Amino acid sequence: MNSRRTFIKQTGLAAAGVLLMPSLAFKPSKKKVGIQLYSLRDQLPKDVKGVIRKVAEAGYKEVETYGYSVKDKFWGLDPKAFRSLLNETGLKAPSGHYGMDNFIQTGNAEELKTYIEAANIVGGSYITVPWLGDELRKDLDGFKNVAGKLNQAAELCKASGLKLAYHNHDFEFKSHDGKTGYDVLLKETDPKLVQFEMDLYWVVRSGNDPVKLFEEHSGRFPMWHVKDMDKTDPSHNTEVGNGSIDFKEIFKHSKLAGLKHAFLEQENNYVPDPFESIKKSYSYISSQLMP
């Protein structure tokens, strides 16, 4: 997968209180705030158990996995062992990112079946497509082929009690004679089978409005990636609430979107380090966006 692209604004004593005693600065969200573990991709392989414990300690209740394979499992842990770790830390993994290029290209479902097995063992609900290789998205016909394959994959997921979702970047919004790949995916996938995980950062960065998409396709976005845009460099992320995206306005329309799971994702620009960054984002999401 290629690049997969807060500090709460505080003043005076309030700022000092949050910095010194963050647990007392806000009430934890009644809704479950999640994190896409790709945010900690450099740390996870070195200490899976330690990282997952730190995620739970930061306040998160859900995680979204990435990178599973039969060979490497979940960073060296087989699905049963990973499920045990989640249970031990009070976490759930409702969604996972699983590479789907092979199925889209060949229609061979053997790899997909291993994903379905793993997702069911860890207690997942969604098999989420995280990325499309360049050769699959050159034009609208390519996206039409992808849509057809997503419908097929979703049928297999449904037969095993799972759902299929698609996660966007910005390439889906490139115009092809006035239409976009995202238009095709939304129109030509079965809304009863295929859902969408909206990466809010990439939608905004591509020049589009998440709320407009919610209005046009209500209920099809049960998952979001909550990723903020650095105010000085749009190619970089920052802690949620510290950037330029108006998440409060977007979250007002969460019911219209069909939101069930909100996952923090931060890919770069951690201040002062990844674990402090995810704590700051949790603080803002839980107190300001999902109270």
C-alpha positions as CSV (number, residue, x, y, z in Angstrom):
1,M,0.0,0.0,0.0
2,N,1.3,3.4,-0.9
3,S,1.2,6.4,1.4
4,R,-2.2,6.5,3.1
5,R,-2.5,9.8,3.5
6,T,-5.3,17.8,18.5
7,F,-3.8,19.5,20.2
8,I,-7.1,20.9,21.6
9,K,-6.9,24.6,21.4
10,Q,-6.4,25.7,24.9
11,T,-5.6,28.9,26.8
12,G,-4.6,29.8,30.3
13,L,-5.3,27.4,33.2
14,A,-7.5,25.2,30.9
15,A,-4.5,24.5,28.8
16,A,-2.4,23.6,31.8
17,G,-5.1,21.4,33.1
18,V,-5.4,19.4,29.9
19,L,-1.7,19.0,29.5
20,L,-1.1,17.9,33.1
21,M,-4.2,16.0,33.8
22,P,-5.9,15.0,30.5
23,S,-8.1,12.4,32.1
24,L,-9.8,15.1,34.1
25,A,-10.1,17.5,31.2
26,F,-13.0,15.8,29.5
27,K,-15.6,13.2,29.9
28,P,-15.0,10.0,27.9
29,S,-17.2,9.6,24.9
30,K,-20.2,7.4,25.3
31,K,-19.6,6.4,21.7
32,K,-16.6,4.2,20.9
33,V,-13.7,6.1,19.3
34,G,-11.5,3.9,17.2
35,I,-8.0,4.1,15.6
36,Q,-6.7,2.7,12.4
37,L,-3.6,0.9,13.5
38,Y,-1.7,2.0,10.4
39,S,-1.2,5.2,12.4
40,L,1.3,3.2,14.5
41,R,2.8,1.1,11.7
42,D,6.4,1.8,12.7
43,Q,5.8,0.7,16.3
44,L,3.5,-2.2,15.9
45,P,5.8,-4.8,14.4
46,K,8.4,-4.2,17.2
47,D,6.0,-4.6,20.1
48,V,2.4,-5.6,19.2
49,K,1.2,-6.3,22.7
50,G,2.8,-3.1,24.1
51,V,1.4,-0.9,21.4
52,I,-2.1,-2.4,21.7
53,R,-2.0,-1.8,25.4
54,K,-1.0,1.8,24.9
55,V,-3.9,2.3,22.4
56,A,-6.3,1.1,25.1
57,E,-4.7,3.3,27.7
58,A,-5.1,6.3,25.5
59,G,-8.9,5.7,25.7
60,Y,-9.7,4.0,22.4
61,K,-12.3,1.2,22.4
62,E,-11.9,0.1,18.8
63,V,-9.1,-0.6,16.4
64,E,-9.0,-1.1,12.7
65,T,-6.4,-3.6,11.5
66,Y,-4.3,-3.5,8.3
67,G,-1.8,-5.7,6.5
68,Y,-3.1,-9.1,7.4
69,S,-1.6,-12.0,5.5
70,V,-1.6,-15.8,5.9
71,K,2.2,-15.6,6.2
72,D,2.6,-12.7,8.6
73,K,-0.8,-12.8,10.4
74,F,-1.4,-9.7,12.5
75,W,2.2,-8.6,13.0
76,G,3.2,-12.1,14.0
77,L,0.1,-13.0,16.0
78,D,-2.4,-15.4,14.6
79,P,-6.1,-14.3,14.6
80,K,-6.9,-16.2,17.8
81,A,-3.9,-14.7,19.7
82,F,-4.8,-11.3,18.4
83,R,-8.4,-11.7,19.5
84,S,-7.1,-12.7,23.0
85,L,-5.0,-9.6,23.1
86,L,-8.0,-7.4,22.2
87,N,-10.1,-9.1,24.8
88,E,-7.4,-8.6,27.4
89,T,-7.2,-4.9,26.7
90,G,-11.0,-4.3,26.3
91,L,-10.7,-3.5,22.6
92,K,-12.8,-4.6,19.6
93,A,-11.8,-4.7,15.9
94,P,-15.0,-4.1,13.9
95,S,-13.1,-3.5,10.6
96,G,-9.8,-4.5,9.0
97,H,-8.1,-3.3,5.8
98,Y,-7.4,-6.3,3.5
99,G,-5.7,-6.0,0.1
100,M,-8.1,-6.9,-2.6
101,D,-6.2,-6.3,-5.8
102,N,-5.6,-9.9,-6.5
103,F,-9.3,-10.8,-6.3
104,I,-10.2,-7.8,-8.5
105,Q,-7.7,-8.8,-11.1
106,T,-8.3,-12.6,-11.1
107,G,-11.6,-13.3,-9.4
108,N,-9.7,-16.0,-7.4
109,A,-11.3,-15.9,-3.9
110,E,-8.8,-18.1,-2.0
111,E,-7.0,-15.1,-0.5
112,L,-10.3,-13.4,0.3
113,K,-11.5,-16.5,2.1
114,T,-8.5,-16.3,4.4
115,Y,-9.4,-12.7,5.2
116,I,-13.0,-13.7,6.0
117,E,-11.8,-16.4,8.3
118,A,-9.4,-14.0,10.1
119,A,-12.0,-11.3,10.4
120,N,-14.5,-13.7,11.9
121,I,-12.0,-15.0,14.4
122,V,-11.1,-11.5,15.7
123,G,-14.8,-10.5,15.9
124,G,-14.9,-8.2,12.9
125,S,-17.9,-6.9,11.0
126,Y,-16.3,-5.4,7.9
127,I,-13.7,-6.4,5.3
128,T,-12.5,-3.0,4.0
129,V,-10.7,-2.5,0.7
130,P,-7.9,0.0,1.5
131,W,-6.4,0.8,-1.9
132,L,-6.4,0.1,-5.6
133,G,-3.3,-0.5,-7.6
134,D,-2.6,1.9,-10.5
135,E,-3.5,-0.6,-13.2
136,L,-7.0,-1.1,-11.7
137,R,-8.1,2.6,-11.9
138,K,-6.8,4.1,-15.1
139,D,-10.2,5.0,-16.4
140,L,-13.9,4.7,-15.8
141,D,-14.0,1.2,-17.3
142,G,-11.4,0.2,-14.7
143,F,-13.6,1.5,-11.9
144,K,-16.7,-0.3,-13.4
145,N,-14.7,-3.5,-13.2
146,V,-13.8,-2.8,-9.7
147,A,-17.4,-2.1,-8.8
148,G,-18.5,-5.5,-10.2
149,K,-15.8,-7.3,-8.3
150,L,-16.7,-5.5,-5.1
151,N,-20.3,-6.8,-5.5
152,Q,-19.0,-10.3,-5.9
153,A,-16.6,-10.0,-2.9
154,A,-19.5,-8.6,-0.8
155,E,-21.6,-11.6,-1.6
156,L,-18.9,-13.9,-0.2
157,C,-18.6,-11.7,2.8
158,K,-22.3,-11.7,3.4
159,A,-22.4,-15.5,3.2
160,S,-20.0,-15.5,6.2
161,G,-21.8,-12.9,8.2
162,L,-19.6,-10.0,7.2
163,K,-19.9,-6.8,5.2
164,L,-17.7,-5.2,2.6
165,A,-16.6,-1.6,2.6
166,Y,-14.4,0.6,0.4
167,H,-11.9,3.2,1.7
168,N,-11.1,6.1,-0.5
169,H,-8.0,8.2,-1.1
170,D,-8.0,11.2,-3.5
171,F,-7.5,9.3,-6.8
172,E,-11.1,8.3,-6.9
173,F,-12.1,11.9,-7.4
174,K,-10.1,12.5,-10.5
175,S,-12.4,13.6,-13.3
176,H,-12.8,11.3,-16.4
177,D,-14.9,13.3,-18.9
178,G,-16.9,14.8,-16.1
179,K,-17.3,11.7,-14.0
180,T,-15.2,10.3,-11.2
181,G,-14.3,6.8,-10.1
182,Y,-16.1,7.5,-6.9
183,D,-19.2,8.3,-8.8
184,V,-18.9,4.9,-10.5
185,L,-18.3,3.0,-7.3
186,L,-21.2,4.5,-5.5
187,K,-23.6,4.0,-8.5
188,E,-22.6,0.5,-9.6
189,T,-22.1,-1.2,-6.3
190,D,-25.1,-2.7,-4.5
191,P,-26.0,-0.4,-1.6
192,K,-27.3,-3.5,0.2
193,L,-23.9,-5.2,-0.1
194,V,-21.2,-2.6,-0.4
195,Q,-20.6,0.2,2.1
196,F,-18.0,3.0,2.2
197,E,-15.5,4.1,4.7
198,M,-15.0,7.8,4.1
199,D,-11.5,9.1,4.6
200,L,-12.5,12.7,5.4
201,Y,-9.0,14.1,4.9
202,W,-8.7,12.8,1.4
203,V,-12.2,13.9,0.4
204,V,-11.5,17.5,1.6
205,R,-8.0,17.5,0.1
206,S,-9.4,16.5,-3.3
207,G,-11.7,19.5,-3.2
208,N,-14.9,17.8,-2.3
209,D,-17.5,18.2,0.4
210,P,-18.2,15.2,2.7
211,V,-21.6,16.5,3.6
212,K,-22.7,16.8,0.0
213,L,-21.8,13.1,-0.5
214,F,-23.8,12.2,2.6
215,E,-26.8,14.1,1.2
216,E,-26.5,12.3,-2.2
217,H,-25.8,8.9,-0.8
218,S,-27.3,8.9,2.7
219,G,-26.6,5.9,4.9
220,R,-23.7,4.5,2.8
221,F,-20.9,5.8,5.0
222,P,-21.0,3.7,8.3
223,M,-17.2,4.3,8.9
224,W,-15.1,7.3,8.7
225,H,-11.4,8.0,9.0
226,V,-11.0,11.1,11.1
227,K,-7.7,12.6,9.9
228,D,-6.8,16.3,10.1
229,M,-5.0,18.5,7.6
230,D,-2.0,20.6,8.6
231,K,-2.8,24.2,8.2
232,T,0.5,25.1,6.6
233,D,1.2,22.0,4.6
234,P,-2.0,20.1,3.3
235,S,0.1,17.1,2.4
236,H,0.7,16.5,6.1
237,N,-1.5,15.4,8.9
238,T,-1.8,16.8,12.4
239,E,-3.7,15.9,15.6
240,V,-7.5,16.1,15.1
241,G,-8.7,19.6,16.1
242,N,-5.4,21.2,15.4
243,G,-5.8,21.4,11.6
244,S,-7.9,23.0,9.0
245,I,-10.8,20.5,8.6
246,D,-14.1,21.6,10.2
247,F,-14.9,18.3,11.8
248,K,-17.7,19.8,14.0
249,E,-19.7,20.7,10.9
250,I,-19.1,17.3,9.4
251,F,-20.1,15.4,12.6
252,K,-23.4,17.3,12.6
253,H,-24.4,15.1,9.7
254,S,-23.2,11.8,11.1
255,K,-26.7,10.4,11.2
256,L,-27.3,11.2,7.6
257,A,-24.1,9.5,6.7
258,G,-25.0,6.4,8.7
259,L,-21.9,6.6,10.9
260,K,-21.3,3.7,13.2
261,H,-17.5,3.7,13.6
262,A,-15.1,6.7,13.6
263,F,-11.4,5.8,13.4
264,L,-8.6,8.2,14.0
265,E,-5.9,8.0,11.4
266,Q,-2.7,10.0,11.4
267,E,0.1,9.1,9.0
268,N,2.8,11.6,9.7
269,N,3.8,14.8,11.5
270,Y,3.5,13.5,15.1
271,V,4.2,16.0,17.8
272,P,6.0,15.2,20.0
273,D,5.6,11.4,19.3
274,P,2.9,9.0,17.9
275,F,1.5,8.0,21.3
276,E,1.1,11.6,22.5
277,S,-0.5,12.5,19.2
278,I,-3.1,9.7,19.4
279,K,-3.9,10.8,23.0
280,K,-4.5,14.4,21.9
281,S,-6.7,13.3,19.0
282,Y,-8.7,11.0,21.3
283,S,-9.2,13.9,23.7
284,Y,-10.6,16.1,21.0
285,I,-12.7,13.5,19.2
286,S,-14.3,12.2,22.4
287,S,-14.9,15.5,24.0
288,Q,-15.7,17.8,21.0
289,L,-17.1,15.5,18.3
290,M,-18.6,12.4,19.9
291,P,-19.6,13.5,23.5
